[in-house]
Amino acid sequence: MLKFLSSPKGLSAITGIFSLSVGTILLGFMFAFVIANNAINNTIADNVYKIETQFNLPNGEQVNSSQSPAALVPVLSSRDDIERVGLAHRETINVLHNTNEIKSAQVYALNEAAFNMLSLSPNGISAVENNEVYLSSTFARQLTNNHTTLTGQTLKLGQLGQFKITQVIELDERLSIQPDLMIALASTYGQKIQSHYDNWYDTHIHLFVELAQGNSLNLEQVVLEHAPQIPGAPFTPSAFIHLSKRHLSQLHYDLGLPDELGTTFAKSSLYLIYGVCGFSFLLGCVGFLCSVASTQISHQERIKTLLSIGGSYGQIAVNALLDNKLTLLITTAISLFVFYFGSRFLSVEFPLLAILTPTNKWIISLSIVLVLIITYVSIICLVIRNIVTVQNNQAISRSAGINTLWMTQLTIIIQTLVTAMVVFVASGVAYELFSAKKADYGYDINHTHYAKLDGHNDRLPTNIRDNINTNHGRVSEVSSWRPFDKSANYITVSTAQQKLDEQLTPVHYFFAGPAISQVLALEVLNANQTTLALDKINEVDGKTRVIVTQAFSNLFDNIPTDQLINHRFFADFGDGLTDIEIVQVVSNFYLGKVKADFDPIMIVLDDTKTNTLLVNHENPASLFSQSPLIPSEQALDAEFSDLSKIVFYLLFVVILNIVLIAMNTIANSLVDVERHSDSLHIMKQLGADLTTIFSFVFKKNVYLYLASSLIGILLGYITLYQQLIPLEHMQFNFYHYALSLLVVATLIAFIISLNLGVISKQYLSE
């Protein structure tokens, strides 16, 4: 057995099986992603769209939202080119059933049109009535093992009150929107939405439209005709408000919106998966081609004999196919086995794949078998055709083996080029991911933990904060923001000295208690000692006290950082213009991912509008037991979860490809030694040393490896530099390229060393 594995024929056979198995398995997974991507949300009518919003701020920033201004509702409802308008409001609410409380349930308040347009159940459902609730079967199983008994019982939905359970619904698994509970919009949030029917400059509701057949909706014209001009604003409504419509079959694509509905998956990640799987299949085919070429070249004496006695190309090809039938059977068995169990694992890692039905998996399995057979037959016939052509065009001699050298060299070129490119890209992306996760976010991310306080037993965040701080010092604070919270709130801030065209200056803001800078470990750069009113933040004196970051001063060129606390600012939080008093200026920090520049942030000191507890402590579990405290690092991991999965599988494929190219290198080296055995024997008799023999056998291949790797590096560089793989907030610089180049150079050095090792072994064995 060991002798067979170390022989060119045995090693080539194993390489062929491994190569083709890896390639077809990953191609099968690519088929799975393609089918899942096409199947999700495909039950929704072709003329149903979701309206999304982008606000173009005067400073060049853009605020994107999956929601729309409520002012659109009456406007679109009155148009003849729109059949109906669906409205949805999503709320995360704690649900109380008897004594059992489920935290953070996804409650969707829908109007009748939205129920019909979203096709939530394959069996169809009617709109829910007032004070009634529909439960998804998945959520119902969290309440009781026998969910059929729930009908007619009542639930308490947070502050909304009691609701009667009227139906448990099996949701269509092909939808990306999977609510836990569904209630009527009119009796819950309808009045609140209607109160904003005159507001075009904020987002309030998830809005769907069903267009009349043959009609398109010009949203720019809608804004132009109906949105009012803000008095004194240095922009027109159409320049500020940009509305877009997205077909619901595309709703599962992650556009980076902070309030997207349902399960989302980044399209760039999807295309990266397609690329990785496609490249891996190509490498698998190249590896199998190398294996078949090595095996058939070693069988040239038999091919010569068959040709000399009148054998045809067809007979020789059939013999070769039958000789390799065991390879096909083993490869098919391995591919189907790994795909079956691997798809279960991937369905957990990638929710997109959870919608695949048994029928889908059978289709993919049959496709794998079909691709295997076509690839197997095509490559073997191609190799046999070229060998027979060489033999027919020259005298029957051993030199025919040397003339088929180009097939081996072609596989070296393709395999090295693709591997170098994939390794270069994977190394750069992995390094950037590592750098982004280890970056300085401006606050003590390692010790900051948080808990959302919106449940049945924790309605007063300030009481919990006070209890913790009384016993442990100022280690906790309440806030409306938590690390990597995707929700974004903006407000315009102005000074009394500003001109009219400078009045609108957008600033990120959130609410928090007075110890927020201490809990986040922010550096206090300046403080208003005369009115440091951190202990009287809720006093009604006509002022709103805030903490601002250093970047806040960049909005006002004429005000240095150390002078911010001496200036008066104004902002409108919805109740009219209010006087802003800055009590602290702190160091910059990021609310989410690291960007090229820090955003200006304003922390409004009002602990009555908070819903999150922030704790800075090495052992936070000992401070608060009512709800689990989530480490900020866990939120960081969740922020990069999609990319982390892609990088993991990308590196996994890279490792497989390195193993594959190593096996092919060994097989090719053994075949090269066998191909030149007569010449090498003569050289050794004449006293040639190992260096001379290695140079003779491998000299041309060295040039091929170097040239192919350089082309692969160039293609990898272009891929990263031109951002052909669109990765959000990914910036590649000299260090990324240098590391990628080093990894590829190490790989090529390893391949050359492996060749030297194989040739040395053969040299010494003789």
PyMOL commands that set and color helices and strands:
alter all, ss='L'
color gray80, all
select helices_A, chain A and resi 2-6+8-39+72-77+112-118+137-143+147-150+158-160+190-194+219-226+237-240+248-250+267-298+300-308+313-323+325-349+351-355+358-392+399-403+405-437+461-472+500-502+516-519+534-536+550-555+561-566+607-609+620-622+632-639+641-675+677-685+690-721+734-765
alter helices_A, ss='H'
color red, helices_A
select strands_A, chain A and resi 48-56+62-65+82-97+100-110+132-136+154-157+162-169+181-184+206-211+241-247+448-452+476-479+490-495+506-512+524-527+543-549+569-572+577-586+601-605+612-616+630-631
alter strands_A, ss='S'
color yellow, strands_A
deselect
rebuild
show_as cartoon
